């Protein structure tokens, strides 16, 4: 089996195709104010008002069929290895089939979209800053030969490349508008309050990133030529306190 065979199998996988249809719908539903029925619940009783939401709900529920197919594959030993199969084979975890379906769908939905945007952003930065691209290319050429493919063993020696990637994603974050969150309990805000933030502003804090509008890979490299620890900043998660 060649890599192209694997790619063709994945590209034509009915589950992947279904998730690709669902991701834009879910992303749209996350936007504040996308549906008036959230603010005015009585609208769900208006005949025909939620027909589009109902249709999307039916599409989303099709994902459950994939989990059931995986379960049947485990029972008759015809299914291939998968994350869903691993979770189904461990009933002691107490994860329901619906939870497994949502979890697996989230893995695909949160990875393929953000990954392609990140790659596109890095390519855009390479085209927009050709002088810096030449510096990074020179580093790559000094570490790798044209006939040798890169490996993770080379990663620690490609400091400028790593810095270029970090600066590209600081310059144009993958999700500049962020994702709305709702308070699970009374914290700074009352329970159920919705918090919306703009991630574009986080990596443009001049106290952390001087001259934030300047594309500068050296901000990620310390005086010893090693990567600095600037990447350890966050907003509302990661290193910041988060409710449990």
Secondary structure by P-SEA (a helix, b strand, c coil): ccaaaaaaaaaacaaaaaaaaaaaaaaaaacccccccccccccccccccaaaaaaaaaaaaaaaaaaaaaaaaaaaccccccaaaaaaacccccccaaaaaaaaaaaaaacaaaaaaaaaaaaaaaaacaaaaaaaaaaaaacccccccccccccccaaaaaaaaaaaaaacccccccbbbbbcccccccccbbbbbbcccccccccccccccccccccccccccccccccccccccccccccc
